[in-house]
Amino acid sequence: MKFFVERHPTIDGFVVALRTADDGGDPNLGAANVRAFLTDPKVVAMLGPFDAAVARAEIPVANAAGFAMVSPATSNPCLTRDVFTPARLNPARTAITCRQAGLPAASELRPNKTNNFFRLTTTDDLQGAAAADYMFHKLRVLRAGVLTDHEAYGQGLAYSFSARFVSLGGTILGRFELDPKNPSATAFLKSMKDAGAQAIYYGGSTQAGGCRVRAEMAGIFPAGEAAPFVGGDGIAEDPACVSSARPNSAGIFATVPIVDAAAIPSAASTVRDFKATFGNTADYGPYTLVAYDATAVLYAAIEQAIRAAGDGLPDRSTITALLAETSGLTGATGNLGFDLAGDTTNRVVSLVEATGSDPRATWKPVGAVDYSAHLPY
């Protein structure tokens, strides 16, 4: 975001200042930050946040003021809709509402009954579906076992993976919930191997012990890519996951609910310039160019709002309304736009693979599944 602003310091004669506030992952602090932004009439919109729980606390505060939020990194479905898992992505073929998943529905977060929250990430249910597509079509897996960490995020991934995998012609041989106090799955893994499973799908995070299951697979399943272990962005590019899985870290795949900028030739110069500006390799990550594009989207709306105000200070509500109309804007990560819920229309899920037992090693991009034209439900 800072890089974009440095490259574009003005909009139609206005100098752009980037005011930052760290929520530290604390929803209450995030809401307090938004209230502080709202006291300054020159703060016309917000970029962020990066965490769904924080977004859940911030959206009502911002919505009441008609204050736009553009996030590059929140993928929980219930931030933008009332359904956690669509019927066709649930093995039971019934929709799971946000309330049933233990989360407030999107409509409950918007006191003004209009949308002020937009994001450039796809939703988590598409992560599970994309993993199924990749596993079935690219890895040629026909039979799989499924485990989850029993949290809403992991459950949602597992539901959508299972339903999509079965719809493609695959077979789910069994499902297991990890015990957070003792996240061992050895007996389940042995039963899956005996049943003919070729891979294991995990819905959950590294912290819940999922990647330790990968280590348990050694000696039960063939090593490496011969028996893939596939998860979501809760394990993607996480050094702790690789450390937990060693020496069986090869063959770990994960979905990330964004476009991988490295796979887009036209983004190469922007990536190169960013790395030249910020020399620390840790400054560049999978969401860097998505954050860059989030800033570009907001700039475009602000520019139109300035013109609508007769070249005066843009109105917050006008910016929000113009963001909702964003469509076909060319960005570093592709064509940018939002649907009626505020979700990205560039519905690409990228896949990465751990490259070995070194936790510091960069995970390699291995493919992407694009649902921009057709959703898997």
C-alpha positions as CSV (number, residue, x, y, z in Angstrom):
1,M,0.0,0.0,0.0
2,K,2.8,2.4,0.9
3,F,4.6,1.5,-2.3
4,F,1.5,2.4,-4.4
5,V,1.0,5.7,-2.6
6,E,4.7,6.6,-3.1
7,R,4.3,5.9,-6.8
8,H,1.1,7.9,-7.0
9,P,1.4,10.8,-4.4
10,T,-1.5,12.8,-5.8
11,I,-5.1,12.3,-7.1
12,D,-6.5,15.1,-9.2
13,G,-4.5,17.8,-7.3
14,F,-5.0,16.4,-3.8
15,V,-1.9,15.1,-2.0
16,V,-2.5,11.6,-0.7
17,A,-1.3,10.8,2.9
18,L,-1.4,7.3,4.2
19,R,-2.4,7.2,7.8
20,T,-1.7,3.8,9.5
21,A,-3.0,2.1,12.6
22,D,-2.0,-1.3,13.9
23,D,-4.9,-3.4,15.3
24,G,-2.5,-6.2,16.5
25,G,-5.1,-8.7,15.6
26,D,-7.4,-7.3,18.3
27,P,-11.0,-6.7,17.2
28,N,-11.7,-4.1,19.8
29,L,-8.6,-2.2,18.9
30,G,-9.5,-2.5,15.2
31,A,-12.9,-0.9,15.9
32,A,-11.3,1.8,18.0
33,N,-9.0,2.6,15.1
34,V,-11.9,3.0,12.7
35,R,-13.6,5.4,15.2
36,A,-10.4,7.4,15.3
37,F,-10.3,7.5,11.5
38,L,-13.9,8.8,11.4
39,T,-13.1,11.8,13.5
40,D,-10.9,13.2,10.7
41,P,-12.9,14.4,7.7
42,K,-9.8,14.1,5.5
43,V,-9.7,10.3,6.0
44,V,-12.1,9.3,3.3
45,A,-11.7,5.5,3.1
46,M,-9.8,2.6,4.6
47,L,-7.5,-0.1,3.4
48,G,-7.7,-3.3,5.4
49,P,-8.0,-5.1,7.7
50,F,-6.0,-8.3,7.3
51,D,-8.0,-10.5,9.8
52,A,-11.6,-11.6,9.6
53,A,-12.3,-11.3,13.4
54,V,-11.1,-7.7,13.2
55,A,-13.2,-7.0,10.1
56,R,-16.2,-8.4,11.9
57,A,-15.8,-5.7,14.6
58,E,-14.9,-2.9,12.2
59,I,-17.6,-3.3,9.5
60,P,-20.6,-2.1,11.7
61,V,-18.7,1.0,12.8
62,A,-17.6,1.9,9.3
63,N,-21.0,1.0,7.8
64,A,-22.9,3.4,10.1
65,A,-20.7,6.2,8.7
66,G,-20.8,5.1,5.0
67,F,-17.1,4.6,5.3
68,A,-15.5,2.2,2.7
69,M,-13.2,-0.6,3.6
70,V,-11.1,-2.4,1.0
71,S,-9.3,-5.5,2.2
72,P,-6.6,-7.5,0.5
73,A,-6.6,-10.4,2.9
74,T,-9.8,-11.6,4.5
75,S,-11.6,-14.7,3.1
76,N,-14.2,-15.7,5.6
77,P,-17.6,-16.0,3.7
78,C,-19.7,-14.5,6.5
79,L,-18.1,-11.1,6.1
80,T,-20.1,-10.6,2.8
81,R,-23.0,-13.1,2.9
82,D,-25.3,-14.9,5.2
83,V,-24.4,-18.4,4.0
84,F,-21.3,-20.0,5.3
85,T,-21.3,-23.0,2.9
86,P,-23.6,-23.1,-0.2
87,A,-25.7,-26.2,-0.5
88,R,-23.7,-27.7,-3.4
89,L,-20.5,-27.3,-1.4
90,N,-21.9,-29.2,1.6
91,P,-21.9,-33.1,1.3
92,A,-25.4,-33.0,2.9
93,R,-26.6,-30.8,0.0
94,T,-28.1,-28.2,2.4
95,A,-26.8,-24.7,2.9
96,I,-25.0,-24.0,6.2
97,T,-25.9,-20.5,7.4
98,C,-23.4,-18.3,9.2
99,R,-25.4,-18.6,12.4
100,Q,-25.2,-22.4,12.2
101,A,-21.4,-22.0,11.8
102,G,-21.3,-19.9,15.0
103,L,-20.7,-16.6,13.2
104,P,-22.8,-13.5,12.7
105,A,-24.3,-13.1,9.2
106,A,-23.1,-10.3,6.9
107,S,-26.5,-8.7,7.1
108,E,-26.2,-8.4,10.8
109,L,-22.9,-6.4,10.4
110,R,-24.4,-3.6,8.3
111,P,-26.8,-1.4,10.3
112,N,-27.4,0.8,7.2
113,K,-28.4,-2.2,5.1
114,T,-25.9,-1.2,2.4
115,N,-22.5,-2.6,1.8
116,N,-19.3,-0.8,2.6
117,F,-16.8,-3.7,2.7
118,F,-15.0,-4.9,-0.4
119,R,-12.2,-7.5,-0.7
120,L,-9.8,-8.8,-3.3
121,T,-9.5,-12.3,-1.9
122,T,-11.8,-15.2,-2.8
123,T,-13.8,-16.9,0.0
124,D,-12.8,-19.9,1.9
125,D,-15.4,-22.2,0.4
126,L,-13.6,-21.7,-2.9
127,Q,-10.4,-22.7,-1.4
128,G,-11.8,-26.1,-0.5
129,A,-13.3,-26.5,-3.9
130,A,-10.1,-25.5,-5.7
131,A,-8.1,-28.0,-3.6
132,A,-10.6,-30.7,-4.8
133,D,-10.2,-29.6,-8.5
134,Y,-6.4,-29.6,-8.2
135,M,-6.2,-32.9,-6.4
136,F,-8.6,-34.6,-8.8
137,H,-7.4,-33.1,-12.1
138,K,-3.7,-32.4,-11.6
139,L,-2.6,-34.9,-8.9
140,R,-4.9,-37.6,-10.3
141,V,-6.2,-38.5,-6.8
142,L,-9.4,-40.5,-6.8
143,R,-9.7,-41.5,-3.1
144,A,-8.9,-39.3,-0.1
145,G,-9.3,-39.1,3.6
146,V,-10.3,-35.8,5.3
147,L,-9.3,-34.3,8.7
148,T,-10.2,-31.0,10.3
149,D,-9.2,-29.0,13.4
150,H,-12.9,-28.7,14.4
151,E,-12.8,-24.9,14.0
152,A,-15.3,-23.1,11.8
153,Y,-12.5,-22.2,9.3
154,G,-11.3,-25.8,9.0
155,Q,-14.8,-27.3,8.9
156,G,-15.8,-25.0,6.1
157,L,-12.7,-26.0,4.0
158,A,-13.4,-29.7,4.6
159,Y,-17.1,-29.4,3.7
160,S,-16.4,-27.6,0.4
161,F,-13.5,-29.9,-0.5
162,S,-15.5,-33.0,0.2
163,A,-18.6,-32.0,-1.8
164,R,-16.6,-30.7,-4.8
165,F,-14.3,-33.8,-4.8
166,V,-17.3,-36.2,-4.8
167,S,-19.0,-34.1,-7.5
168,L,-15.9,-34.6,-9.7
169,G,-16.1,-38.3,-9.2
170,G,-13.7,-38.8,-6.3
171,T,-14.4,-40.8,-3.1
172,I,-14.1,-39.6,0.5
173,L,-13.1,-42.7,2.5
174,G,-13.4,-41.2,6.0
175,R,-13.3,-38.0,8.1
176,F,-11.5,-37.4,11.4
177,E,-11.6,-34.5,13.8
178,L,-8.3,-33.7,15.5
179,D,-8.3,-33.5,19.3
180,P,-6.7,-30.1,20.1
181,K,-5.2,-31.5,23.3
182,N,-3.7,-34.5,21.5
183,P,-3.7,-33.9,17.7
184,S,-2.7,-37.4,16.7
185,A,-4.3,-39.2,13.8
186,T,-2.2,-42.3,13.4
187,A,-5.1,-44.8,13.8
188,F,-7.2,-42.8,11.3
189,L,-4.3,-42.6,8.8
190,K,-3.8,-46.4,9.0
191,S,-7.5,-47.0,8.4
192,M,-7.3,-44.6,5.4
193,K,-4.3,-46.4,3.9
194,D,-6.0,-49.8,4.4
195,A,-9.1,-48.4,2.6
196,G,-7.0,-47.3,-0.4
197,A,-6.6,-43.5,0.2
198,Q,-4.1,-41.8,-2.1
199,A,-4.0,-38.5,-0.3
200,I,-5.1,-36.6,2.9
201,Y,-6.9,-33.3,2.9
202,Y,-6.6,-31.1,6.0
203,G,-9.0,-28.3,6.9
204,G,-7.4,-26.1,9.6
205,S,-4.3,-24.2,10.7
206,T,-0.7,-25.1,11.5
207,Q,-1.3,-24.1,15.1
208,A,-4.0,-26.8,15.5
209,G,-1.5,-29.5,14.8
210,G,-2.4,-30.4,11.3
211,C,1.1,-30.4,9.9
212,R,2.2,-32.9,12.6
213,V,-0.2,-35.3,10.9
214,R,2.0,-35.0,7.8
215,A,4.9,-36.3,9.9
216,E,2.6,-39.2,11.1
217,M,2.0,-40.2,7.5
218,A,5.6,-41.3,7.2
219,G,5.8,-45.0,7.3
220,I,2.1,-45.4,6.6
221,F,1.8,-43.7,3.2
222,P,4.5,-43.4,0.5
223,A,6.7,-40.4,1.0
224,G,6.5,-37.0,-0.8
225,E,4.2,-36.3,-3.7
226,A,3.2,-40.0,-4.0
227,A,0.8,-39.3,-1.1
228,P,-0.1,-35.6,-1.1
229,F,-1.1,-33.7,2.0
230,V,-3.3,-30.8,0.9
231,G,-4.6,-27.9,3.0
232,G,-5.7,-24.2,2.9
233,D,-4.0,-20.9,3.6
234,G,-3.9,-21.8,7.3
235,I,-0.8,-23.8,6.5
236,A,0.4,-22.2,3.2
237,E,3.9,-20.9,3.2
238,D,4.2,-21.4,6.9
239,P,7.7,-22.3,8.2
240,A,6.1,-23.9,11.3
241,C,4.2,-26.3,9.1
242,V,7.4,-27.4,7.4
243,S,9.1,-27.8,10.8
244,S,6.2,-29.9,12.1
245,A,6.2,-32.1,9.1
246,R,9.9,-32.8,8.8
247,P,11.3,-35.0,7.3
248,N,8.1,-35.7,5.4
249,S,7.5,-32.1,4.3
250,A,7.8,-32.8,0.6
251,G,4.4,-33.3,-1.0
252,I,2.6,-30.7,1.1
253,F,0.3,-28.5,-1.0
254,A,-1.9,-25.6,0.0
255,T,-4.4,-23.2,-1.5
256,V,-4.1,-19.4,-1.2
257,P,-7.3,-17.4,-2.0
258,I,-5.7,-14.9,-4.2
259,V,-3.9,-14.5,-7.6
260,D,-0.2,-15.4,-7.5
261,A,1.4,-12.3,-9.0
262,A,4.5,-14.4,-9.9
263,A,2.3,-16.2,-12.4
264,I,1.4,-13.0,-14.3
265,P,4.1,-11.8,-16.7
266,S,2.7,-8.2,-16.7
267,A,3.2,-8.0,-12.9
268,A,6.9,-8.8,-13.2
269,S,8.1,-5.1,-13.4
270,T,6.0,-4.1,-10.4
271,V,7.4,-7.0,-8.4
272,R,10.9,-6.1,-9.4
273,D,10.4,-2.4,-8.6
274,F,8.9,-3.2,-5.2
275,K,11.8,-5.5,-4.2
276,A,14.3,-2.8,-5.4
277,T,12.5,-0.3,-3.1
278,F,12.2,-2.5,-0.1
279,G,15.4,-4.6,0.1
280,N,14.4,-7.0,2.9
281,T,13.1,-10.2,1.3
282,A,10.6,-10.6,4.2
283,D,8.8,-7.4,2.9
284,Y,7.5,-9.3,-0.2
285,G,4.8,-11.9,0.4
286,P,1.8,-13.6,-1.3
287,Y,-0.5,-10.6,-0.5
288,T,1.9,-7.8,-1.4
289,L,0.6,-7.3,-5.0
290,V,-3.0,-7.8,-3.8
291,A,-2.5,-5.0,-1.3
292,Y,-1.1,-2.9,-4.2
293,D,-4.2,-3.6,-6.2
294,A,-6.5,-2.8,-3.3
295,T,-4.9,0.6,-3.2
296,A,-5.3,1.0,-6.9
297,V,-9.0,0.2,-6.7
298,L,-9.6,2.7,-3.9
299,Y,-7.6,5.4,-5.9
300,A,-9.9,4.9,-8.9
301,A,-13.0,5.4,-6.8
302,I,-11.6,8.4,-5.0
303,E,-10.7,10.0,-8.4
304,Q,-14.3,9.6,-9.6
305,A,-15.6,11.0,-6.3
306,I,-13.4,14.1,-6.6
307,R,-14.9,14.8,-10.0
308,A,-18.4,14.2,-8.7
309,A,-17.7,16.8,-6.0
310,G,-16.7,19.4,-8.6
311,D,-13.0,18.8,-7.8
312,G,-13.6,19.2,-4.1
313,L,-13.0,16.9,-1.2
314,P,-14.6,13.6,-2.0
315,D,-17.5,12.4,0.0
316,R,-17.2,9.1,1.9
317,S,-20.5,7.7,0.9
318,T,-19.8,8.6,-2.8
319,I,-16.6,6.7,-2.6
320,T,-18.4,3.7,-1.2
321,A,-21.0,3.8,-3.9
322,L,-18.4,4.1,-6.6
323,L,-16.4,1.1,-5.2
324,A,-19.5,-1.0,-5.6
325,E,-19.5,-0.2,-9.3
326,T,-15.9,-1.3,-9.9
327,S,-15.6,-3.6,-12.9
328,G,-12.9,-4.5,-15.3
329,L,-10.2,-2.3,-13.7
330,T,-6.8,-3.5,-14.9
331,G,-4.5,-4.3,-11.9
332,A,-1.2,-6.1,-11.3
333,T,-3.1,-9.3,-10.4
334,G,-5.6,-9.1,-13.3
335,N,-9.0,-7.5,-14.0
336,L,-10.4,-6.1,-10.8
337,G,-14.1,-5.7,-9.8
338,F,-16.7,-6.6,-7.2
339,D,-20.0,-8.4,-7.2
340,L,-23.1,-7.2,-5.4
341,A,-21.8,-8.6,-2.1
342,G,-18.5,-6.8,-2.3
343,D,-16.5,-9.9,-3.2
344,T,-13.9,-9.9,-5.9
345,T,-15.0,-11.0,-9.4
346,N,-11.4,-12.2,-10.0
347,R,-12.1,-15.5,-8.3
348,V,-8.7,-17.2,-8.6
349,V,-7.3,-19.6,-6.0
350,S,-3.6,-20.3,-6.2
351,L,-1.8,-23.4,-5.2
352,V,1.7,-23.7,-3.7
353,E,3.9,-26.6,-2.7
354,A,6.5,-27.0,0.1
355,T,9.9,-27.6,-1.5
356,G,11.6,-29.6,1.2
357,S,12.5,-29.8,4.8
358,D,14.0,-26.3,5.1
359,P,11.4,-24.1,6.9
360,R,13.0,-21.0,5.3
361,A,12.6,-22.3,1.8
362,T,10.1,-20.5,-0.4
363,W,7.1,-22.6,-1.4
364,K,6.8,-22.9,-5.2
365,P,3.7,-22.0,-7.2
366,V,2.2,-25.1,-8.9
367,G,-1.0,-23.9,-10.4
368,A,-4.3,-22.0,-10.0
369,V,-8.0,-22.7,-10.3
370,D,-10.1,-19.8,-11.8
371,Y,-13.8,-19.6,-10.8
372,S,-14.2,-16.1,-12.3
373,A,-16.5,-17.3,-15.1
374,H,-18.3,-20.2,-13.3
375,L,-18.6,-20.8,-9.6
376,P,-18.4,-24.5,-8.4
377,Y,-21.9,-24.3,-7.0
